[in-house]
Amino acid sequence: MRTLPASSVNKYKVNEIFYSLEGEGLFSGCPAIFVRLAGCTMCCPWCDTKYAQKTNFNLTAEQVIKKIAVYPCKTVVLTGGEPTEQNLNPLLKLLKKNKYQIHLETNGANLIDTKLIDFCTLSPKAYINAKTLKKADAVKYITDTKTTLQEIESLQEVLNKKTLFYLQPKNNSKENIKQCLKLIKQKPNLRLSVQLHKFLNIK
Ligand code: SF4
């Protein structure tokens, strides 16, 4: 029996594809195409992308490329849901072949091969894969009034020294922003990441 190449059998569960500005972290304000893959098994109660559990399209890697090729931008953010719950390899290879810069947003629960990924942002949740944590270019740490410097430092100890560490105030609430500022002032290698798109009320 002939085995079909993975790219022709693998269909991605996609929630949405859109062109906008990156709203968080190092690339905040830069244009990017967002490919939001559907589904996440972590089910955090505070999740702000619960709508991404829904699959609106089933697309091959080739079909994803065709949809994003209409935009004049060569940066793609793979986000979710949790993108690493799907086999990303065929899509990553095709994106690279078409000369896209690939940014990945992940909760870090799964082991990922970052060779084809240009920038990996990890937002730790209930479980983190230690090897993936070491490969992160940036950590986005959802911060609330209970977040302590000790928990941040214990995470930083296992990170690559070059990994950027952002505190993101949970729900953008005033109390949580205040807590971020307090922690950053105590530890100046931390950075603040606000969800710019939410403040600007843009998608
Ligand atoms: S890991 Fe992220 S996407 Fe998944 S449920 Fe939690 S907040 Fe939502």
Boltz pocket constraint, residues with backbone or C-beta under 6 A from the ligand:
constraints:
  - pocket:
      binder: B
      contacts: [[A, 40], [A, 41], [A, 42], [A, 43], [A, 44], [A, 46], [A, 47], [A, 48], [A, 49], [A, 50], [A, 80], [A, 81], [A, 82], [A, 107], [A, 123], [A, 125]]
      max_distance: 6.0
